[in-house]
Amino acid sequence: MAQLEASASAADTKDEKMLQTPPRSAKPRPLPLDLLQTKSQAWPALNLEFEITTAARTLQSRPTSELRVVTWNVWFDAMCAAERQLALMREVLAVAPDVACFQEVVPAFLQALRNCVPLATVYEISPYDIRDYGCVMLVRRDFCPKFQIQELPSAMGRSLLSIVCTSRCPGLVVMTAHLESLNSRRMRREQLLRAAAALEEHTRSILCGDFNFDETQTWGDWRRDFRDGPAHGPGELENEVLHEVLPQFSDTWRELWPNDPGYTFDGKLNGACVSDSQERMRYDRVLARSAPGGLVPKTAKLLGMDPINDWDVRPSDHFGLSVDLECA
């Protein structure tokens, strides 16, 4: 959600955060080993052999007409980082996605993924390196994916990461992005225009990731005094850009759960990881092209909603989103 600073002083601050006390909403805690690690140190190995074996069986039994996609902002914060990412990967593998898209991956997490030999027997990992943080994709090997990356207009180093499947579901395109953070509405619109142009000719296509805007309110609305009325009417919300720029794409969660807010960033429920208890937003989306010959959403659920330790820490400050689709 927030932008990492590029300066050395900011990097020092980031490392110092590993030694800070937990949020006021969390219980006092000792300092686990992974809290003491800095960005220059390698993370512990991801011991996921059982989970990977189970996921492989699930993938093998899934019909070719069905597709499962997960998107998850994994949070670049240092707090319990290695512990959180191990728990996150266990939860991802439990649902055995065909494609998993991560945002805010730091270099140490990417290296841990690449060093996990059993994982590489089931999933191809996007081949691009990361400087501070970025997007990573895991794609089942029998998709024979061709990876692509496209730089975006951005003050935060954002890009579009995508695959084109050449086998099992040939022609399928899955693209992920972490759209510009903070008060950057115009920049996000430009980034979505680039994504729309890249997906224009692909009938079976998905755009997912952290969009950094909600469908019912603008960031910070919960802090404003609305005695004179809301800051934005329904037709003025940033979410309208999706209807304008990507009219042939359905917002899968909203299509499947019309009355569920589906918060993927919830300061009330996830207070150990989110500082503002009133910030409850559906930042994370899976959009699927619903034109004839496209993809039909069937089920969707949130991931990472349960604490992973006694301090109420969850795998990320965002919840993951898993969506099942059917090839029309």
Sequence and secondary structure as in RCSB ss.txt:
>XXXX:A:sequence
MAQLEASASAADTKDEKMLQTPPRSAKPRPLPLDLLQTKSQAWPALNLEFEITTAARTLQSRPTSELRVVTWNVW
FDAMCAAERQLALMREVLAVAPDVACFQEVVPAFLQALRNCVPLATVYEISPYDIRDYGCVMLVRRDFCPKFQIQ
ELPSAMGRSLLSIVCTSRCPGLVVMTAHLESLNSRRMRREQLLRAAAALEEHTRSILCGDFNFDETQTWGDWRRD
FRDGPAHGPGELENEVLHEVLPQFSDTWRELWPNDPGYTFDGKLNGACVSDSQERMRYDRVLARSAPGGLVPKTA
KLLGMDPINDWDVRPSDHFGLSVDLECA
>XXXX:A:secstr
      SHHHHHHHHHGGGS   TTS      GGGG  TTS       HHHHHHHHHHHHHS TTEEEEEEEE  
   TTHHHHHHHHHHHHHHH  SEEEEEEE HHHHHHHHH HHHHHHEEE     SSSEEEEEEEGGG EEEEEE
E S SS  EEEEEEE SSSTT EEEEEE   SS HHHHHHHHHHHHHHHTT SSEEEEEE S  SS  TTGGGS 
 TT  SS GGGSTTHHHHHH TTEEEHHHHH TT    SEETTT TTT S TT EE  EEEEEE STTSEEEEEE
EEE  S SSTT   S SS EEEEEEEE 
